[in-house]
């Protein structure tokens, strides 16, 4: 046999062997799709292209903000009166959870604050402050102090830039990374917390990018019940100077402060009986609320806001400023208008 014929025979044999192998592989599927299974095949094809039959599989960043509290209906007042760098959509997961559980959410406008700040607080059980850019007046600070002393719940949330420029309404001092403080002392003696003005970052353990730091519970607080790990996209470190305030969330040991690049774990959330302070506001937004255990943290914050029992009638109406004449008594028929000293001075 010539070499050409020998090669031709080998090629024919290889083609025949390939056809046999392909047929053996396809045969089971041909049997399955034939005969009485044609109807099932059509149904499967229909489901594959029928939108009504599709079921979305939740990803790892999905979840639900749930509340455990069975508290009676309460009113939560969110401050938008002090040029707060926050929109309604930025806190929607928190608002939705509160409303779904029978509570009422209202927004304090600038007009309300100028008209009668204390009256707005009297109708509320909790007060939420997010990224303010205009300071409170002394009368408003007094009213908020009375509100908290009467059992009202207060939540203070601020990003580093906001904390560095507003002193968090004068309620707490601002602590820069070196440990110095600035701004109006306000209620520091009562709250014992200060916000850092520089962002935290972590080059070793982060979520998506190094500015998104992880934080884990510290100690045992109601704010972190059921939380293993949360993500803060722009976190400010907190300093605690009062034994009544407990750290609630602490960043990892490789976290650094942007201004001085000092490594260490940093407190990013703290809690007392009536006050919660969190050095981040972005975790409330819909795009961040379902990362890690953030939705659990949002639910716990909602539970905290409605779990208080504020005394009725607090805070009392603001008193006239020193040296200012008092306005007419309630029910007076005199035609004179109340003096400016009877209401808080606009910020």
N, C-alpha and C positions, 0 to 999 in steps of 0.2 A: 504493500500500500504506500502510495506516495505521501510525502509530508503534507501536501495541500489537502489531500483527502482525510488524512488523520486529523488535522486541525478542524476541518469542516464537521467531522463526526463529533468531536469534542464539543463544539459550539452547539450543535443540535441537542446533544445530551444535556448541556447546561440550561438551555431554554426550556426543555421539557421538564427538568427538575424544578425550575422556578415556577412554572405553571402549576405543577402539582402542589407545591407548598402554598402558593397564593390561594388556590382553590380550597385547600384544607383549612386555611385561616378564615376564609369568607363563609364557608359552608354553615357554621353554626348560626351566624347572623341571618343568612338567607332563610334557614329553616324557621328561625324565630319570627321573621317578618312575613312569612308566607301563611297560607291557609286561613285559619279563623282569627289570627292576630291582627288583621288589617284594620279592624275597628279601633283596637287599642293604639295602633300606630297613628291613626288620624286624631284620636283624642290627645295623644302626647304632643303632636304637632300643634294642635289648637291651643293647648295650655302654654306652650313655649312662646306663642305670639299674642296671647290674650292678656291684656294688662290687668283685667279683673282677677286673673288667676295667680298673678305674681305676688310673692311675699318678700318684703325687704328684710334682710338679715341685719339686725343692729350691729354696728361696728363697736370697737372698744371704747369710743368716745361718746357713746350714747348712754342715756339713763333717764331717770325721773327724779325730780325734786319732791321728796315726800316729807310730811311732818308727822311727828309722833304725838304732839300735844293735843289734848282734848279740852283745851281751855275754852271758856265762854268767849263769844265774839268780842274782839278787841279792835281798837283803831290805831293804826300805825301811820305816823306822819313822816313823810320824806321831805327833807329840806331842799328846795330849789330857789330859795329867796336870797341866797348870798353868792350869786354868780357861780353856782356849783357847776363844775366841769363834769356833768352827768346828764344823760337824757333818759326818758322813760324806758326806752328800749334797752338801755344799759343795765337796768335792774329788773327786767321783765320776768326772769325765772323766779326771783324772790317774790315779786308782786303776784304772779300767777299762783304760787304755792299758798300764799296768805289768803287770797280771794277764794281759792278752791276749798279751803278749810273754814270758810264762813267769816273771815275777818275783813275789815274795811281798810283800804289804803287811800290816804289823801296826800296831796302835795301842798307844802307851805310855800306860797308865792311871796314875792317881794311886797306886794300890796298888803297881804295878810300880816306879814311881819311888821310893816310900818304902822298898820292900823291898830293891832293889838296882839302882840306876840304871845303874851301870857294866856290870852283867851284861846288861842289856837292850841297851846299846850294843854290847857284844862280839858279840852275835848279829845285828847289823845292819851293813849296808854304807853306808846313807845315812840321814840324819835330817832330817825336815821339821818346821819350827816355823811355825805360823800363829796370829796374833793371841793371844798368851798374855796372861793377866791375873794370873798369880801368878809371882813371880820364882823363879829357880833358887837353890839353896843354893850355897855356895862349893865344896862337894865335887862337886856336879853340874856346875858350871862347869869345874872341873878335869878331870872325866871327859870332858866334851865337847871341851875343848881337846886332850886326848890322843887322842880319837877322830878329830878333824880332822887332827892332826899325823901320825897313822898312815895317812892317805889316805882316811878316811871323808868322804863328801860331805855338806854341810850346806846346806839351803835355808831362808832366813829370809824370811817374807812377813808384812807387817803393814800394816793400814790406819792412817790418820793418828791416829784416836782411840786405837787400841790402842798405837801407838808412843809416844804422848804420856803414857800412864799406866803403862806397864810397863817402859820402857827396854829392850824386846826382850830380856827375860830377863837383862839385864846383860851380854849378849854384845857389844852395840854401844851407844854413847851415843845419846841422843836430841838431835837438833839442831833447835831452834826456828828460825823464819824469820829472826830477826835474827842468827843465827850462833852464839848461845851454846849450851852443852851442859848437859845435866842427867842425873841418874841415875848408876848405877854404871858405871865405865869398863869393867869386865869384860874382854872380849877385844878392845877397840878397837885396841890396838897390833898385834894379829894380823890383824884384819879390815879396819881402816881405813875403815869406813863408818858413817855415822850417819843415822838416819831423822828426817825432819821431822814435827812434830806438827800441822801445818795442811794442809788439803786444797788441791789444785790445781784451777783452773777456767779455762775459756777461753770468752770471749764471742764470739769471731770464728770459730773452727773447732772444732766439737764434734760429738758423736754423740748425737742425740736431745735432750740438754739440756747446758747449759754445764758441768755437773760431770763429764760423761763426756769426758775428754780423750784426744786421740790422742797416740801416741808412736811414734817411728821409730827404727830401729837407729842406733847410734853406734859407729863403728869396726867391727872384725871380731871377733865373739865367737861361740862355739858356741851360745850361748843364742838368738841372733837369726838363725841361718842359715835362709834362705828366708822371712824375715819382711820385709814391706814397711811394714806399719802395724798397730798394735794399739790396742785401746780399754781404758782403765782407768776404772772407774766411780767410784772414790774413791781417788785416788792421793796418796801422800805423797812429797815430794821427798827425794832422798838427797844426802848430802855425802860426798865421797871424800877421804881424807887419806893414802892409801898408794899408792905407785907400782905395787904388785902387783895392785891392784884397778882394773879398767877399766870405764868406763861402757858399758852395753849398750843401754839404751833412753833416749831423751831426748824430752821433750814439745816442742810447737811453740813458736815464738818469741813468740807472743801469750799464752802461759800466765801466769797470775798465782797467787801464794800468797794464800790466803784471809786470813791474819792481817795482812799488810802490803800486799797488792795490788801487789807489785812484779812487773813484767813481765819475761819472759825465758824461754829454754829451761831446763828443769830435768831433771836425771837422775832417772829413776824406776826404773831397774834397773841393777845392777852385778854383775860377776863376777870372781872370782879363780880360781885353779886348782882349789880345793876348795870354794869358798863362792859361793852365789848369794844376792843380796839384792834383793827386789822390794818396792816401796812400794805394793803393792795385793794383796789376796787374792781379790777378787770375780771376777777373770778366770778363776779355776778353776771357778766354779760353772756348772752346765749352762746356765743362762739367759744366760751371758756368754761361755762358752768358744768359741762359734762366730761371734762378731762379728769383723769384719775378719779379721786373721790370728791371732787369739787361739789357735785350735786348733793352729797351727804352734808358737806359743810354748809351749803346754802340752806338746806332743810333745817339743820341745827340752829342756824342763825334765826330763821323764821320762828322756830320753837322758843328761842330765847326772848324774842321781841314780845311774844304774847303770853309768856309765863309769869309775868309780874302781876302785882295787885296794887295799882296806884290808888292813893287816897283821893277821894273826890274833892273838888274845889282847889286843887293845887295845879299850878302856882297861883297865888292870889294876884289880883290886879296890881300892876306896877304903881308904886307910890311916886308922888311928885319929886323932882330933883330938888336937892337942897337949895333953899333960897327962892324957889319958884313958887308963885302963888298957887294954891289948890284950886281946882275947878269946882263947879257947882256940885252939890251933893246929889246922889241919885234921886230922881223924882222931882228935882227942883224945877220951879216954873220960871226961873229967871231967864232972861233972853241972852245972857252972856254965854259965849262959847267956851268950852274947856280950854285951859291953857295948854301950851305945848309940853309943859313939864309933866303932864299926866299920862303921856304916851311915850313909848321908847323912841329915842331919836333915830331917824333913818341912818343905816350904815353908810 
